[in-house]
Amino acid sequence: MIDSHCHIDLPAFDVDRDDVIRHAFDVGLTRILVPGLTLDQFDTLLSLKQQYSRLDICLGLHPYFLKQLCKPALTTQLASMHKLGQQYKDKIVAIGEAGLDGSLALDIHYQENILAAQIELAAHLSKPLVLHHRQSHNQLISLLKRYAFKGGGVVHAFSGSQQIAETYIDMGFLLGVGGTITYARAKKTRKTIHQIDLQYLLLETDSPDMPLFGYQGKRNSPLQLLNVARALAELKGLELADVIHKTSSNYTRLFK
């Protein structure tokens, strides 16, 4: 059982990070993927990777943490990202969490420039992408097509229609499934995930965010992954063991 998206490095876990990681592995998780958010954070990810070999780490610039930089400063930042990618190619499994977020005040074209740089880096390093989306599916898909990206990846916390899901799948992407499917109000996403074949899905928690139904207001944890798997099995009418086995196989195939 693999958590394909968990921010175990964030301050919410500062008081008990080691205990949570060890407990997660004790109860059956075999790997945990920790996305990149900023370049400053990357040293922390390297340290965690050294401490826990079953943590997989990424290098990325998340839209939430971007700042509007002048052109020279942005050029320097992107050059630093490229250098880190080259230097630690064998340590990272993907580029991301990268993406576009239409809910932010940050100019969407600025976000697109930074995402484009990460698409190019992923292609250069032959790594998949971990994609963030919010009010941005059309722009994301357009940009991926413009750069003819063939490296695949995962659309984290997928929500949307079956048509959008199948467009990503046709482009080589898997869909991340987390606590959203435990909410009855998420009718469109639940319907889409029900219709999509299990071979295109990954389990995730997005800890410490995206709590499951019944746990609103509480810190999410990779320990909840089994409950996500149960919810997915119920939604699709499958055996829990089959969901765990297939999503783990999907992860291994994608991130090699």
Secondary structure, DSSP 8 states (H G I E B T S, - for coil): -EES-B-TTSGGGTTTHHHHHHHHHHTT--EEEE----STTHHHHHHHHHH-TTEEEEE---GGG-----HHHHHHHHHHHHHHHHHTTTTEEEEEEEEEETTSSS-HHHHHHHHHHHHHHHHHHT--EEEEEES-HHHHHHHHHHTT--S-EEETT--S-HHHHHHHHHTTEEEEE-GGGG-TT-HHHHHHHHHS-GGGEEE---BTSS--TT-TTS---GGGHHHHHHHHHHHHT--HHHHHHHHHHHHHHHH-
